[in-house]
Amino acid sequence: MKTIAISIDEAALERVDRLAAGNGDKRQNRSEVIRRAVEEYIARLERQAREERDNQIIGRRHKKFNRQAAALIREQARQ
């Protein structure tokens, strides 16, 4: 694990400290709170990027997908 230095405003630091204090036996330190927040933020950005790529693919191929869906519905209706 690497150690880094960050600048953070007082209000945000107070919020981090409140989260770190937790509820009794759920105590964490500042580093753990910030690490988890960064991990969740990165995961959210990665998920958004995947969804955007998927939406672009769907946008380019929507006519083909609609034809395939209609064919499947017709096939199911015959059964």
N, C-alpha and C positions, 0 to 999 in steps of 0.2 A: 504494500500500500504506500502511496506517495503522500507526502505532506505538502500542502499548498497554502498560500496566504490569499485571503479575499478581503475586500472592503464591503461593509454592510452598514446600512444606516441604523441608528439607535432603535427606532420603532420596530424594524424587522428583527433586530437582535433580541429585543425584549420578547417578541412573539416566539422566536426560536427557544429562548430560555424557558418560557412558559410550557412549550411543548416538551422540552427536555425534562422539566420537572415532573411531568406526567401525573399519573394518578397512583400515588403510593408506591407499590412494588414494580410499576411499569416505568421506572426512571431510566432515562437515556442521557447521553451527553450531547453537547452541541454538535460535535462532529457526526454522530450517528443520525441526528435529525437532519442535518444538511446533506449527508450522504444519501439518505433515503429520499429526500426531496429531489435531489439531482437525478437519481436513478428513475424515479417516477416521471419526472419532466422529460428526460431523454426517451423513455418508453412511449410517452404520449406523442412526442414529436415523430418518432419512428412509425407509430401506428397511423398518425395523420398522413405521413408521406406514403405509406402503403395504400391507404384508402384513396388518396389522390391519384396514385398510379392506377389503381383498380377502376376508379371512376373514368379516367381518361380512356382506358381500354374499352370499358362498357360504352362510353360515348362514341368511340370510333366504330364499334361493332354492334350497335344496338339493333340495326335492321336484321342482321344475321341471327342474333339472339331471339328476336321476336319471331322470325320464321321458324326457328327450331322449336320454340315454345308452342307455337300454333300447331306444328306437326305433331308434337307430343300429345297435345290436348286432343287432336283429331284421333290419334292412335288409341288413346285411352277411352275415348267415347265409343269406339268400335268394339271394345272388349266387354 
